[in-house]
Amino acid sequence: MFETKNYSFHLPEELVAAEALSARDASRLLVVHKNEHRIEHRMIRDLPSILTSNHLIVANNTKVFRARLPGRRKGTDGKIEFFMLTRMGPKSWKGLMRSAARILPGFEFIIGEGSREITGRVIAREENPAGVLLTAEFSEDPARSGWGEVPLPPYIVSKRTSQNKAIDHPSEIERYNTEFAKIEGSVAAPTAGRHFTAELISRLKAQGIEWNELTLHVGLGTFKPVTVQDVREHEMHAEEVAISEQLADHLNVSKAQGKKILAIGTTTTRALEGRSLNGRLQAGQQPVNLFIHPGSHHQWQTVDAMLTNFHLPESTLLMMVADFIGDLSWTREIYQTAIHEQYRFYSYGDAMLILE
């Protein structure tokens, strides 16, 4: 169970979803009943009839911003790209830079063109598991400049490019974000939340199913592959989590009353489990780098059910799902069934609901 290759599988290219469906709640839903060891095939819009009033939903309300800044090296035509990760000040950001040159403090570059171009200057460099992180100071806040592009996963950009399909960034950011996104700070969407519409949420509430929100800002590390042979050697990235006192108190009381907490997505799951201690959810804001996988001996404390998309082979997200299901072999069988039934995979794909 500790070998990374145990989480590998072949996925036909045509099952990788590069574009969102026109209707968010039109996605298919593979329902896993753990205790009964069975699955069924439904639709996302069936959720109100699948769940009961004993379920309580928690979702991640983070909002993706246009974090990718294409530009050029000052004084040349050399292309660069600065990927904003963490705000360091009103006009400064820490992030990653793609360039043909080795980037050191003092490196200057330009974003945009004409009278609206802005300049950037690298002021610090540091080594990090996610890569070399650079802090840059800009002539104005690049996040508000209008030059940023949607930080779509590389496989989406590659597939769209191969199909000669342009990306309309203003409209794409609306499709990529969830409808309930509120707090800006993510470079990747909590994709399971994308399936929900205001109408679907209203139907769930009408069934007596509560809707609650926390915030986990998804970092670039979510794309970091597991490159070691033994998963225990993988260094997990940290992501900032914010849980209010009101939410923590409410969930703790609800759990004590026998309510079942349904986490929407692996980000929400990591937030809830990473901030649980001795069976109680802790309020506050701090980073979480919890790595859950079969063999990690994680004791599930808060999450009783999970809604999630279908994940990349050998990814930490797939490993978390396998641990939650509780059977790696069965998880692999479920994924093979999803492939056979032609479910759509990854960020714009279909979903899986894991119930007790």
Order of alpha helices (4+ residues) and beta strands (2+ residues): beta-beta-alpha-beta-beta-beta-beta-beta-beta-beta-beta-alpha-alpha-beta-alpha-beta-beta-alpha-beta-alpha-beta-beta-beta-beta-alpha-alpha-beta
